[in-house]
Amino acid sequence: MPKINKTYWPVLLGGVSLTMTVIIYTIYWFVVATTLKSTIEKWVSVRSAEGMFASYRQIEITGFPLSFRVVLTDPKIKVPNLMAAIYQVGRGEKWMWKSGRAIAEIRPWNFNKVKIDLSGSYALSYEDGGGAYHFVGKAQKIFIAVEDFADGWPKEFLLNIAELSMIENKSEEIFSLKSGAVISHSLLPDGKRDATGAKSATYVLKVEFHDVHLPRFLSLPLGHEVQNISTELKIIGFNEPSVKIKNLAKWRDSGGSIEVILFEGSYGTLKTYATGTVALDESLQPLAAISARFQGFFPAINKLEKAGYIRSGNAAIAKLVLGLLSKRTNNGVRSISLPLTLQGGRLSAGPVELMAVPKIDWGKDLP
């Protein structure tokens, strides 16, 4: 048997080590891929048992060696009772979503971060006691990134949307959105709720949408074009990851609230800038104390009065009072700063009561 020169031993051992590493990693990748497929199949089965029906025609896992790329063909999710699925109340809306494909990607060295691509064509159906609506559409981009689920809530969340358009089959009305983003991140140290007080900030949420066209069957008094809307919210107090009625009540009782750090919007003639606080009352109805600045409020009041949202007497008083309090800007547009309050189902602007706000119907499940 020939002898191997000592100078070749490091090379030989390195080659053997590299070969073993490649073999072990290859086995690891395929084992994890098989586990992922099994996990998805189990998730679909569990959701069906909970009343949320999910399905797909085919599942394929690719991306070797640098990622796990899960491709679902013809995915479909149907929720016969959305309120029951989310809040565990006995009734609600029916939703159905389906698409040509959905792609999820995970890096082998970081299972805490998942990227999901839902771009392309899809169908969306909505049904409640008032009627049924069936949309078909497409989106140039729908991208989601979620990182490190902490206490059930994601530590980081990102949703990006671009050039989304849907048309309702029956009415042929269009819903479209040029661009949008939803970003949130946890303020909890290492995702631990025990490390913060009951009235400490736990999450920050930022939302931004541009050039939104709403379908005309919504009968909106201020029109169907929202030029832009953006807000930054800070969540005070920790809410359980399952958004059930009892958890909302627990969050409220512990001093939970939402700080509106910033709200900016342009909707029709109305331009708004606001900050303030939102909470829940004993019936889990919204309470709000907002400091707001408005432009274009006279045309907005006229449209709300014409649509029946504001009574004629209240509209006349509102225009009189707001006219006295408002000032003209450099470009000649009237602007006014005043407090907005929502309490007992009544929205008021300064000393003037504007309109009644519909109650959130939680059914018989209030604690």
Secondary structure, DSSP 8 states (H G I E B T S, - for coil): -----GGGHHHHHHHHHHHHHHHHHHHHHHHHHHHHHHHHHHHHHHHHHTT-EEE-SEEEEE-TTT-EEEEEES-EEEES-HHHHHH--S---EEEEEESEEEEEEETTEEEEEEEE--EEEEEEEEETTEEEEEEEEEEEEEEEEEEEETTEEEEEEEEEEEEEEEETTT--EEEEEEEEEEEEE-SGGG-GGGS-TTSEEEEEEEEEEEEE--GGG--TT-SEEEEEEEEEEEES---SS--HHHHHHHHHTT-EEEEEEEEEEETTEEEEEEEEEEE-TTS-EEEEEEEEEESHHHHHHHHHHTTSS-HHHHHHHHHHHHHH-EE-TTS-EEEEEEEEEETTEEEETTEEEEE------TT---
